[in-house]
Amino acid sequence: MDDDRRSKPRLTVSLDASWDRDHPARVTNLSEGGCYLDTVGEVMRGEIVGFRVLLPDGDFLYVEGEVRHYTAGVGFGVQFVDLNNEQQANLKRLIGIAAESLPGSESIIADLVEE
């Protein structure tokens, strides 16, 4: 996701995730509009990728996103697509929890990233 297109505040987080066919990943950047996944799997820009993010209560949030940029061996950024009301509510709840977390607490580490 290009910096000039970002319209939502971004949080630096550390969240366990997995994407298509159980590729392990870590969400390291999160907003209501998208996220960045650290992972070694290969994707193509424009591809729609489904992934699950582990929530603090042990449940998973499933979302889909369009790959906006990709760095081989490092990861990729996605812009969320077609979120339903439940997914939007869970995402907002997760962002709220992350924003209130102190570094080192639980599995969420969050600091507001200035644009």
Residue pairs with C-beta under 8 A, 6 or more apart in sequence:
1 33
1 34
1 68
1 69
1 77
1 78
1 79
2 68
2 69
3 115
6 31
6 33
6 115
7 33
8 31
8 32
8 33
9 31
9 112
9 113
9 115
10 29
10 30
10 31
10 112
10 113
10 115
11 29
11 30
11 31
11 95
11 98
11 99
11 110
11 111
11 112
11 113
12 28
12 29
12 109
12 110
12 111
12 112
12 113
13 27
13 28
13 29
13 30
13 98
13 108
13 109
13 110
14 26
14 27
14 28
14 107
14 108
14 109
15 26
15 27
15 30
15 53
15 54
15 94
15 98
15 107
15 108
16 24
16 26
16 27
16 53
16 54
16 107
17 24
17 25
17 26
17 27
17 37
17 51
17 52
17 53
17 54
18 24
18 25
18 51
18 52
19 25
19 37
19 39
19 41
19 49
19 50
19 51
19 52
20 41
20 49
20 50
20 51
23 39
23 40
23 41
24 39
25 37
25 38
25 39
25 41
25 51
25 75
26 37
26 38
26 39
27 35
27 36
27 37
27 38
27 53
28 36
28 37
28 38
28 75
29 35
29 36
29 77
29 113
30 36
30 94
30 95
30 98
31 95
32 80
32 88
32 91
32 92
32 95
33 79
33 80
34 65
34 68
34 77
34 78
34 79
34 80
35 53
35 65
35 77
35 78
35 80
36 75
36 76
36 77
36 78
37 51
37 75
37 76
37 77
37 78
38 74
38 75
39 75
39 76
40 73
42 70
42 72
43 49
43 67
43 70
43 76
44 67
44 70
45 67
45 68
45 69
45 70
46 66
46 67
47 66
47 67
48 64
48 65
48 66
48 67
48 81
49 64
49 65
49 66
49 67
49 76
49 78
50 62
50 63
50 64
51 62
51 63
51 64
51 65
52 60
52 61
52 62
53 60
53 61
53 63
53 94
54 60
54 107
55 61
55 90
55 94
56 94
56 97
56 106
56 107
56 108
61 87
61 90
61 91
61 94
62 87
63 80
63 83
63 87
63 91
64 80
64 81
64 82
65 78
65 79
65 80
65 81
66 78
66 79
66 81
67 76
67 77
67 78
68 76
68 77
68 78
68 79
69 76
69 77
70 76
70 77
80 91
83 91
97 108
98 108
98 110
99 110
99 112
100 110
101 108
101 109
101 110
103 109
103 110
103 111
